[in-house]
Amino acid sequence: MKSLMKKIYNWFDERVKLEDLVNFMGKKYVPVHRHSVWYYFGGVTLFFFIIQVITGILLLFYYKASSDLAFESIQFIMSKVEFGWLVRSIHAWSANLFILAAFIHMFSVLFEKSYRKPREITWLTGMLMFFLGLGFGFSGYLLPWNELAFFATKVGSDIFGAIPLIGEDLKIFMRGGEDVTGATLSRMFGFHVALFPAIFSFLLVIHLLLVQRQGISQPIEMEGKELDKEKKMPFFPNFFLRDLLLWLLVLNILAILSVFFPSELGHKADPFASAPEGIKPEWYFLFMFQTLKYFPAHVWFIEGEVLGILLFGAAGILWLLIPFWDTKSSKGEKNRLVNYLGIFAVIFIIVLTILGWLL
């Protein structure tokens, strides 16, 4: 077996110079310290995205993006296609775990100050992919064309419509018209399987190239120091194999969740029916949804909902531009303000998500 693998390796090496790639990766080192565990969540996020792509392609073989046939096609996948229910369940659970891993990766980068010079572009591409990940969730939610998804999309697009100046045009663009109809489904399908994946893949290539080019960020206290052998490990094979081991562990978790808690379909959407009680967005939008409930109808001359959307928008822009206003970290100094903001954001998201789930 070893001789066969060696022959295969030599065959590829003669044609594409694999040895050069192996030597290059072997010269890349990963810092080893008490926070090194957070380095793995970037790879975990990538793993869930790969699962999303594979299962999404399998679902596309049977899915029909039509308001007349979408629900029935999902029913067919779950009841008639062999292991179709499992593929759909894996797709749904990996979408949630993808967002969760992206959240953890984002906050770990924030607290480790890994966005500082010269990694500003790495942070920007990562944040743009995070926003696109939320876009994946929103656009894919409507595709089963069930009752919950229909009215949640209606509520979500109404919130977008409250954005000053561009809100109404944005809502019409998202819906493909004034109301949530079959045109909305077709548009969300196009976003979900074509536009968003294309942009995400482009950003992902840039992000991975920058990580390989610049290496993995070191803590501020280790910056500029020559790392001892005990405080670093080769990216290949040491870190790479540990990454693969974690992928296998999370794959087991994904399989257990998908088998024992399969994704449900519910009832087909009826645009003429009244909205059922307790309509809520997915958990990763829940903290924003719950926050908007606490705003009064009017704050001075501004509607409460509009003010909440503006505040979330401003917070998102500030978060995206952290490398450019946190100048202390760029100089190798610790900025406690960013840590406090990060801790507040984590607590805020967790508490409001729990309240939104319970209330």
PEWOTA-V238828 format. One record per residue. PHI is phi as a letter, one per 40 degrees, with the letter a starting at -180 (999 if undefined). OMEGA is omega in radians with two decimals (none if undefined). Layout:
PHI OMEGA
PHI OMEGA
//
This chain:
999 3.14
c -3.14
c 3.10
c 3.11
c 3.13
c 3.12
c 3.12
c 3.12
c -3.13
c 3.13
c 3.11
c -3.10
c 3.14
c -3.03
b -3.08
b 3.08
f 3.13
c -3.10
d 3.11
c 3.13
c 3.13
c 3.12
c 3.13
c -3.13
c 3.12
c 3.11
c 3.09
c -3.09
b 3.12
b 3.11
c 3.11
b 3.12
a -3.00
c 3.13
b -3.05
c -3.11
d -3.10
c 3.12
c -3.01
c -3.04
c 3.00
c 3.10
c 3.11
c 3.09
c 3.09
c -3.13
c -3.14
c 3.07
c 3.10
c 3.09
c 3.12
d -3.12
c -3.09
c -3.12
c 3.09
c 3.10
c 3.12
c 3.12
c -3.13
c 3.14
c -3.06
b -3.06
c 3.10
b -3.05
c 3.12
a 3.14
c 3.11
c -2.98
b -3.05
d -3.11
c -3.12
c 3.14
c 3.07
c 3.06
d 3.13
c 3.13
d -3.04
c -3.04
b -3.02
b -3.10
c -3.12
c -3.10
g 3.12
c 3.11
d -3.12
c 3.13
c 3.12
c 3.13
c 3.09
c 3.14
c -3.12
c -3.12
c 3.14
c 3.06
c 3.12
c -3.14
c 3.05
c 3.12
c 3.13
c 3.12
c 3.12
c 3.06
d -3.12
c 3.14
c -3.13
c -3.10
c 3.09
c 3.06
c -3.14
c -3.07
c 3.10
c -3.12
f -3.10
c 3.11
c -3.02
c -3.11
d 0.14
b -3.01
b -3.13
c -3.10
c 3.09
c 3.10
c -3.12
c 3.14
c 3.10
c 3.14
c 3.11
c 3.07
c 3.09
c 3.11
c 3.09
c 3.08
d 3.05
c 3.08
c 3.04
d -3.11
c -3.11
c -3.09
c -3.12
c -3.06
c -3.07
c -2.95
d 3.08
c 3.14
f 3.04
c -3.01
c -3.10
c -3.11
c -3.11
c -3.07
c 3.06
c 3.08
c 3.11
c 3.12
c -3.13
c 3.13
c 3.04
c 3.09
c 3.07
c -3.13
c 3.13
c 3.11
c -3.12
d 3.04
g -3.02
b -2.99
d -3.09
c 3.10
c 3.13
c 3.13
c 3.13
c 3.11
c 3.14
c -3.08
c -3.03
g -3.12
i -3.10
c -3.06
b 3.04
c -3.08
b 3.06
d 3.09
c 3.09
c 3.12
d 3.13
c -3.13
c 3.11
c 3.09
c 3.12
c 3.08
c -2.95
c -3.01
b -3.08
b -3.02
c -3.10
c 3.10
c -3.14
c 3.13
c -3.13
c -3.13
c 3.11
c 3.12
c -3.13
c 3.11
c 3.11
c -3.10
c -3.11
c 3.10
c 3.13
c 3.11
c 3.11
c -3.11
c -3.04
c -3.08
g 3.14
c -3.06
c 3.06
b 3.02
d -3.08
d -3.09
c 3.12
b -3.07
c 3.08
g -3.14
c 3.08
c -3.07
c 3.03
c 3.14
d -3.14
c -3.06
b 3.07
a 3.07
b 3.08
c 3.08
c 3.12
b 0.13
c -2.94
d -3.09
c -3.13
c -3.13
c 3.07
c 3.08
c 3.13
c 3.11
c 3.10
c 3.07
d 3.13
c 3.13
c -3.13
c 3.05
c 3.08
c 3.10
c 3.12
c -3.14
c 3.14
c 3.13
c -3.08
c -3.11
c -3.03
c 3.10
b -3.07
c -3.13
c -3.14
c -3.11
b -3.14
g -3.09
b 3.13
c -3.11
c 3.04
b -3.09
d -3.09
c 3.13
c 3.08
c -3.10
c 3.09
c -3.13
c 3.05
g 3.09
c 3.14
b 3.08
c 3.05
c -2.99
d -3.08
c 2.99
b -2.96
c -3.11
c 3.08
c 3.12
d -3.12
c 3.13
c -3.12
c 3.11
c -3.05
c 3.11
c 3.08
c -3.11
d 3.13
a 3.00
b -2.97
f -3.09
b -3.09
b 3.04
c -3.09
d -3.13
c 3.12
c 3.12
c 3.12
c 3.12
c 3.11
c 3.13
c 3.09
c 3.11
c 3.12
c 3.11
c 3.12
c 3.13
c 3.10
c 3.13
c 3.13
c -3.03
c -3.14
d -3.10
d -3.04
c 3.07
b 3.04
c -3.06
c -3.14
c -3.12
c 3.11
c 3.14
c 3.12
g 3.13
b 3.10
c 3.10
b -3.08
c 3.14
d 3.14
c 3.09
c 3.13
c 3.10
c 3.12
c 3.11
c 3.10
c -3.12
c -3.14
c -3.14
c -3.14
d -3.11
c -3.11
c -3.08
c -3.11
c 3.08
c 3.12
c 3.11
c 3.12
c 3.12
c -3.05
c -3.02
c none
//
